[in-house]
């Protein structure tokens, strides 16, 4: 089920030039104060390892979607900063992404289905997660 739905959503994002991972980084980064996050906090929020996020952020930085800045609170760490281009790209990608989520997931479910999903998600959300690094 997840592969089927995610496949449709991924396909919808292709026209925007973003991968699923790109969209996830941008959409979670824009929620942060000043659209800036430590690499560690961002990786934790996304459930990724810091090394995975660091490698992916390098590719996004090369495309101008994010910048890295020194972390003033941790000399070994860095901050991820959403760029204007990243914000504009996310803004353009959001409508087709949401349309695909609706078309291939939300609109196919009735109120009972949604309640069941909420119940299942709550159960799964209570499951301890493995460490990210």
Residue pairs with C-beta under 8 A, 6 or more apart in sequence:
4 104
5 104
5 105
6 20
8 100
8 103
8 104
9 20
9 97
9 100
9 101
9 104
10 19
10 20
11 100
12 96
12 97
12 99
12 100
13 19
13 20
13 22
13 23
13 93
13 96
13 97
13 100
15 96
16 89
16 92
16 93
16 96
16 97
17 89
17 93
18 26
18 89
18 90
18 93
21 56
22 56
22 60
22 65
23 90
23 93
23 97
24 46
25 42
25 46
25 53
25 56
25 57
25 60
25 65
25 66
25 80
26 65
26 66
26 82
26 86
26 87
26 89
26 90
26 93
27 90
27 94
28 42
28 45
28 46
29 35
29 36
29 37
29 42
29 66
29 80
29 82
29 86
30 82
30 87
30 90
32 41
32 42
34 81
35 81
35 82
35 87
36 69
36 79
36 80
36 81
36 82
37 45
37 79
37 80
38 71
38 73
38 74
38 77
38 78
38 79
38 80
39 50
39 53
39 54
39 57
39 71
39 77
39 78
39 79
39 80
40 50
40 77
42 53
42 80
43 49
43 50
43 52
43 53
43 132
43 133
44 132
46 53
47 129
47 132
48 56
48 132
49 132
49 133
50 132
50 133
51 133
53 80
57 66
57 68
57 80
60 66
60 86
61 67
61 68
63 85
64 83
64 85
64 86
65 82
65 83
65 85
65 86
65 89
66 80
66 81
66 82
66 83
66 86
67 80
67 81
67 83
68 78
68 79
68 80
68 81
69 78
69 79
69 81
70 78
70 79
71 77
71 78
71 79
82 90
109 117
